[in-house]
Amino acid sequence: MIKLLRFHHPGLGARLGCCVEDRVYDLTPSLGSLSAWLQGSVGRVRAAIAALEALAERSGDGIPLAELDNAPDPARLHWLAPVDFQDVWAAGVTYLRSQQARRQEAVDGGDVYARVYSAPRPELFFKAAGAKVVAPRQPVGIRSDAAWSVPEPELALLINPAMEVVGVTVGNDMSSRDIEGANPLYLPQAKIYTASCALGPAFVLEPLDDWLQTSIRMRIQRADQVVFEGQTHTSLIHRRLSNLIDYLGCSNSFPNGVVLLTGTGIVPPNEFSLQAGDVVTIAIEGVGELVNPVIIV
């Protein structure tokens, strides 16, 4: 299994890496950037992935993967968000649990969410620019003017400029439920703000069909106590992932590639809201584990 990631190296700065068997190889001299690699993968995804392993074999001994698992510190190796110039978009109401939660939070009864769940056209919205994506171990944010905030664990697709899926990672779509519930037109304020999107730790490079069946788990800890746990499965996504991708690419172009969050099937109960100091852990089987503390922004 090959993973593509970005990491900070003391003295060298941001680097593009490939992980093979728990060692990370710096591919920056050969590939330059994630955007460049995605552009080069168009029409030859499997060959581009295979070429990464060959590059890794010629890149020396590599770095033990465990050495990246540090809090951000310029003097130490640590994870960076696995994107550079890729926009992050998100799909909403793709699980029945999400549709139910949106209707519960909506002050007007939420009929719009029932309609979009069954409509031919999916709900798609912009989530974050690549430079604003939060890395593993870095804090995700809850809005200072929100009273009801939750993380949304999601399978994230890495897509090249030809709208071909090249890999997947773990995503956290932080959301202000009370703001969106007050009026659907407030969705951008509920979804797009400082530290509202986290990805990582790495993209597992595999074709789309290999990732239709996998489990997603989330755990929230507060003062070392688990205050919420939940799980779901990607087989419960109401739409085909290819359908979401087709709509995302319709009348739109992404020359550096794009990341698509595919919706959440885990929603904490209505009486739950995140607090500063909480720690959110999202794990997707076969993909990885994303851990972020919570702050108020």
C-alpha positions, 0 to 999 in steps of 0.5 A: 500500500502506497501513501502520499503525504506532505511533511515538514523537515527542519531546514528544508521546510515543506516536503512531498513524501511517499510512504512505503512499509512505514518509511517515508521517502522525500520525493520533492526533488523528483516530483516537486509538488502534489499538484505536479504529480496530480497533473502527471497522473491524468489518464495514467493513474495506475502507472503514476502510482506504480512510479512512486514506489520505484522513485521511493526505492531510489530515494535512500533509506527514508525516514521512519513514519513514527518520527512525523507524529509530533505536534507542529514544531519548526525544529522537528519533523511533523505532518503537514496537511496532505494538500497544497493548491487543491480546493476542498469541496464537500457533499452534504446529506449523502447519508440518511443519518445526516438528512435526519440530523439536518431536519432536527436542527432546522428551525423551519422543519428542514424540508429542504434537506428531505428534498435534496436527499432524494433529488437527482442533483446532490448538495455540493459546497466549497469547504476550504482552500488548500492553504487553509486545511488543518494538518494532523495534530493541529487544532480544528476550530469552533466558531466563537459565535456558535452555540452548537458545534460538531465534527463531521467524519468523512471519507475524502477523495483525492481527484486529479484534473481529469476528475479521476480518483487517485486516492483517499484520506480521512476528513473532518468537516467542522460544522456549526449546527445552530447557524445552519439550522437557523437558515440554510442560506447560512451554510457558508458561515456554518461550514467555512471559517478558520480551521474548519477543515482537517485532512490526513494523515496521508492519501492512500493511493488506490482506485475508487472502487476499492474504497466503496466498502469501509468503516468510519469511526469517531471518538471525542475525548474531554479531559481524558474521558470519552464523551462521544463515540460513533461509527458508520460505513461507506456502504450507507452513502445514498449516492454513488461516489462517481455521481458526486464526482460527475456533478463536481466536475460539471461546468467546473475545472480543477487544474491542480486537482481537488479533494471531495468530502463525501458526507457524514453518517455520524452525528452526535446527539442534539444535546452535545456540542464541542468545547475547547480542549476536546480531542477528535479522533477519526479513523477509517479502516484501511486509510488511517487515523486523524487526530485534532485538538479543538480550539475556539476561533 
